[in-house]
Amino acid sequence: EDKVVQSPLSLVVHEGDTVTLNCSYEVTNFRSLLWYKQEKKAPTFLFMLTSSGIEKKSGRLSSILDKKELFSILNITATQTGDSAIYLCAVEGNSGNTPLVFGKGTRLSVIA
Amino acid sequence: GAVVSQHPSWVICKSGTSVKIECRSLDFQATTMFWYRQFPKQSLMLMATSNEGSKATYEQGVEKDKFLINHASLTLSTLTVTSAHPEDSSFYICSASGGFSYNEQFFGPGTRLTVL
């Protein structure tokens, strides 16, 4: 059964802290792993990862994929209150009954 | 807990036909269901929000006559893409919520629609 597990489920940090969010997965015929940020309505796309060991970076956010160990991490440095959101990880497979599997998300709260 | 399923997972259809996608909450009652569309490497685009027993609320730019949404029970919502065209080919993803908070959504696995 395809599945995505995110940890921690929730996290509270102070502004300026660095956080690491985890996403482990089991999926048939892995195609890509996606990270989203959800604040209000629709999740906002952050990164798509397809290859191991290549870090994707956007400002204070970065992410990397390990296809051997089947996990990805999302790092946020120098956190700000605007980073407070639910961060979703999803994995796309190439076959089977679950083309896109979402994790339950990590709820990040950044306090001043 | 909080499992959401979609059916079918993959569908290929001819241009001009209609396709129905089901979204079910398997182990909880979903008072609200959301339908999204996703293009590669883009954010999920919210199409509509449906509450059980009432008409769906469509986002601006989404044609309600083309994307028919029915939320007949607390565990089932359907999206029908009417008279599908190749430009409708996309990932359609539903999520379900037991409350009215956008922050408490559980996502289905998506349906990959290809219109020939």
Interface residues (C-beta under 8 A of the other chain):
Chain A: D2 Y36 Q38 K40 K41 A42 P43 T44 F45 M48 I86 L88 A90 G96 N97 T98 P99 L100 V101 F102 K104 R107
Chain B: A2 S9 W10 Y36 K41 Q42 S43 L44 M45 L46 F91 I93 Y102 N103 Q105 F106 F107 P109 G110 T111 R112
